[in-house]
Amino acid sequence: EELRGQLPERSPKTNAIRYGYWGQLTSALITPAKTHPDVIIAAIAARDGKKAAVYAKKYKIPVVHSNYQALLDDPAIDAVYIALLNAYHLEWATKALEAGKHVFLEKPSVANTEEAATLFRSPPLSKPDSLVLLEAMHFPFHPACKSSYRENIVQAHSTQHAPRELVPLYANMCKFNLAGGCLMGLGIHNVASLRQVFGAEPVECLDAFCNSVPPGNDQEIERAFYGTWRFVNDAVGSIEADMMADGGYSWPLTNVDGDLPSDQEQLITKNVTMWAWSFTFFYHRIDVENKHTVRTKSDGKTVKQWNEIAYGKDYAGDRGVDSWTSYRLQLEEFVAKIRRKPGSGVWVEAEGSISQMKMIDTTYTRLVYQ
């Protein structure tokens, strides 16, 4: 909302869902909550009480808890947003569910596949009218990311770079014991984009390479990552992610190629490029290029060829308004799940979050440092 025109703030309903907040990412919950009448940020908890108090004052959060457990013990809290370090997600998401709180959990959901299975298949989630647990992978909720180009895909490539200045080497995401690294940070979006484009899980990881952080730092952490996977029907997906790029920064880009024969005489090859797929609410463009070939039935000889290209965008979709961010749309679905109301149908399923970590884990077993 801050980037594409601020919507008027709305006063929360008296029975609004009361959220407890752990973390400092304002875009995922604090900003979209301002325009959602069914959401109120009621409390914050942090290990550093002084920082928490400053943060609470800035964003008008009425209650500050001195530790995470105190927030879970607060009977006035209905749900928690967890944006702690990756290594702590399992512990505190589990405790939140055991305390009867719905959980809005930052990506990646946990540190590995085993933890994902433990969390997403936990007993509190198997009960009738169970609690809601969502891995906050926001970009699929944006209408521009609808899976309308999945048919007959033979190749997809996803790339994303972040300036070096955004991730200092002393940052916690550069520490192995805290489940850091490019693939567990920036690259998590690229992995999810391939799974969304193909609508399936990879059959195998073909190769995986990375660049280490500079000497003198945690050498088990990758700065940049490059990987290739085989999907069903021998389709190939690849990603390139760099969380400390030196220059030449690219828009997040997902490129899809596919063959769609409409009959025995005409072949249509479709190339779809989604520009800025993880920042669709700020700006995006969808390029669809169709390459037509008319050929004879008997010998396949080319008779005629031509290209058609179209450019598209979709900020509003069927729900919300065009200034809603993917975070705001995600929050809309999370609230609908808690309220047991119909949603848009877009959701990050529990088994999908487990599969996401499995893809990452199997990739790390093939990783070659360069």
Buried (B, 14 or more C-beta within 10 A) or exposed (E): BEEBEEBEEBEBEEEBBBBBBBBEBBBBBBBBBBBBEBBBBBBBBBEEEEEBBEBBEEBEBEBBBEEBEBBBEBEEBBBBBBBBBBBBBBBBBBBBBEBEBBBBBBBBBBBBBBBBBBBBEBEBBEEEEEBBBBBBBBBBBBBBBBEEBBEBBBBBBBBBBBEBEEBEBEEEBBBBEBBBBBBBBBBBBBBBBBBBBBEBBBEEBBEBBBBBBEEEBBEEBBBBBBBBBBBEEEBBBBBBBBBBBEEEEEBBBBBBBBEEEEEEEBBBBBBBBBBBBBBBBEEBBBBBBBBBBEBEEEEEEEEEEEEEEEEEBBBEBEBBBEBBBBBBBBBBBBBBBBEEEEBBEBBBEBEBBBBBBBBBBBBBEBBEEE
